[in-house]
Amino acid sequence: NGVEFTYVGTSDLDAVQAAFKPNTKAVYIETPTNPMMEITDVRALSKMAHDRNALVIVDNTFLSPYFQKPLHLGADIVVHSGTKFIGGHHDVISGFTIVKDDELAAQLRLIYKTVGACLSAFDSWLVIRGIKTLALRMEQHQKNAIALAEWLKQEPKVTKVLFPGLPEHPGYEVNKSQTTGFGGMLSFEVDSEETAKQVLEGIQLIQFAESLGGTESLLTYPVTQTHPDLKPEDAERKGITRRLLRLSVGIEDTDDLIADLAQAFNK
């Protein structure tokens, strides 16, 4: 009969508690969320789920294992898009599932062996190459993201900056308590749809593209790229408006990135 599921904003633990049903088997979360950068308290949610005999699955793509280790926070399963920060170069398609229970690991291993859901030798080599520089890259991603978030705050055409590394972010303290960093992803809202289009058309160093987590900075328009399937009213309610832009901050020179955004805003 398929899988029954309920959508809930997991940064609101009261809402999560209210959403549990007698047949709930797992809670699937991402923190920070894409693209609104909301933070979930993994420790508190894991305790809540385990008290109800439910597993906790965390998509850890945005922070990578370098900045966040959900298994250490109580999660049962962690998934990553290896295409993103782990691979790090926009040249491999991969994904990973990590578990801490041996029995569960054996079940998953049987599935991927029998259906063939495993990487080729060359793709595996590309991922290993990426992992060798993961620490260096994540530090530079974060350094640039902090600088750009601070710059965007003072840009008159920007009305909101969503980045968990800003002390005013509502999830700042929770994020600090469960990670060693804030990562290289941020979103920001501008004053009009026209400004959003102006910036997307005006960037030169930063590329207008949908992926994330690579060495190059990518600017994305979530309402038509990552979340086009949402009904307009649902997208608006979630904050995914025609004024929202998501930025995957690369490892380029910080001043070059700021200069590129500045000229795009002022064309």
N, C-alpha and C positions, 0 to 999 in steps of 0.2 A: 504493500500500500504506500510505499515511499516514506519520506521523512517528514514528520510534523515539526514545525519550528515557529518561534516567536521572536520578532524583532524588539529589542529594547536597548536603550542607551546605557551601556554598562558602567559609565562614570557615575551614574546614580544608583548606588547599591540598594536603596529602598525600592527602586523600580525593578531591579533584578530580582530581589526577594519576592516581590509581588507577582513576577512573571513565572516563577517556578510552578510546575504542574506535577501531579503524581507520576507521570510517565517521562519526566525530564531526565535524559541520560547524560547530557553534556552541555556545557556553556562554552560557546566559541566567541573569542574576543580578539580585537587588535588594539594595541596601545603603544604609541599614539594612533588615533584613528585617521583614516584617509577619507577626505582631505581636511577634516575639521580639527585635527590635532588634539582630540580629547584624550584624557588620561584615565585609565582604570586602575584601581588599587588591586593588584594581582593577589597579594597576600589575603586581603579581606574577602575578595570574591572566591578564592580557592577554598577558604574555610567554609564559607557559606554553601558552596557547591558540594564539598565533601560531606558536610553534615546531612546532605540530602542524597548521598551516594551517587553524585553526578561527577563526571570528569570535567576538567578544565583544559581547553585547547586555546593556545595563544599564537596568533600570527605575529611574529617578531621581526617582520621584514624591515620596518622603518628604522629600528635601532640596531639591528644585527646582534650577534652574540657578544660583540665587543662592548656594547654599552648596556645590554640588558640580558639577563639569564633567567627566564621565567621558571624553569625547572627548580631553581634555587628558591623561588618565591612561593612554591606550592603547586604550580601547574603540572599537569600530567603529560601533556603532549604540546610540543612546540613545532610550528611550521614556519618555513622561510621560503620566499621566492628567491632562489639562488641567482636568478637573472639580475637582481638588483644589487644591493651593497656587497654581498658576499662575492659574486662574480666581479662586479665593479667596473666593467668595461663595455657594457652594452653589446656583448658579442656572444652570449650563451643563453640558452633557455634551459632552466633547471629549477627544481624545487626539492625541499628537504623536509623530512618528518623526524623529530627527535622525541624519544620517550624515555622514561626512567624505570618503567616496570618491565621486567624481563618477559613475562607472559604476554603482555600487550605487544612488546617488540616482536616476539615470535609470530604473533598473528599478523601484524603488518608486513613482516618480512615475507611470509607465505603469499600474501596478496600481491606484493609488487614483483615477486619472482614468477608467479604464475601468470600474471597479466602483462608482464614485460615493461612495467613502469620504472625503468632505470636508465641512467645516463649512458651514452656511448663513451668509449675510451677518450675520444678527443674532447668531448664536452667536459668530462671529468678532469682532464688535464687543464682546461681553461679555468675551471673553478678552483683547482689547486693553485694555479698561478695567481688568481685573484686573492685567495686567502693569504698568500705570502705578504701582501701589502695592505691587508685589511686594517690593521691598527694605524698605520701611517695615514691611510686615506680617511678613516673615520675621524681622526683628529683634525685633519684639514677641512673635511666637510663641515664639522661642527664649528671650527674657527670662523669659516666664511659665513655660516648660517647665523651665528651670533652677530657678526658685523652687519650683515644685510638686514636682519630683524631690527637692529637699532637704527639703521639708516632709514628703513621703511617707516618707522614710527614718526620720523620728522618730515616725511614727504607729505605736503599738503593734500595731495589727491588720494592718499591712502587713509581709509577710515578705520581699519582694524588690522592688526597683525596677530596671527595665530602661530605661536612658537612656544613650546614648553620650557625653553630656556630663558624666557622673560619672567622676572619675578612677579609681574602682575597676571600672568597666566593662571587660570583657576586650578590647573593641575600641577603647578610648579612644585609644591612641597611633596605631593605624592610621588611625582616623577623622581625627585631628588632622593626619596627614601628607598627607591627600588631599582635605580639605575646608577651608572657611573658617568652618564652624560646625556645630552639632549638631542644628539643626532644632527642630520643635515637636511631635514625636511621642514618646510614652513609653508603656510598659506597666508594670503592677505586679501583684503577686500578694498576695492577702490570706489570712488564716488559715483561712477556711472558705468553703464555698459559700453559707452563710447570710449571712456578711458581704458577699460579693459582691452578693447580692440586696438586702441592706439599703442598700448604697451606690447601686446602680442605681435603687432606688425612692425614695431620699432626696434625690438631687441636685435642685436647683431652678434655679440659673443655668445650670449645665452641662446639656446635653441628652443623653438616652439615645437614640443613633442610630448608624447604621453608617458613614456617610461620614467624611471627614476633610479637613483643609486649608483650611477656611473661617474666616471671622472669628469664628464662634461655636465654643465648646468643645463637643466631642462625646465621650461615654463609650460604649464599645462592649464587648460581651461576645463575644469571638472564637469561643468554642466553639459557639455557636448562631447567630452572625450572619455572620462573615466566613469561618469554616472549618467549617461544619456537615457538609460532605461527607466529612471525615476519619473513618476508623474510630476508635472511642473509644481503642483501644490505640495507634494512630498519633498521635492528638492528644496523649495523655498523654506519649508518648515525646518529642514535640517541645516539650513544656512548655505546650501549649495546654490547660490544665486548666479545671475549673469554678471555680477560684479566681483566674483571670487576667482582668484588665481592661485595655483599651487606651484611652488618652486622647489625642485630638487637641486640643492646647492652642490655644485661640483668642487673640484680641487684647484680651480684656476686661481690666479692672483686676486687677492681680495679687492684691491683698488680697481682692477679691471672690471670686476663684476659690478661694483658700485657705479662706476662710470657708465657702464652699459645701461643699467637701469635708469640712471639719471638722464641720459640722452633720450631714452625711450619715453620717459614721462614728459619731457620738455620739447618734444618735436612739434 
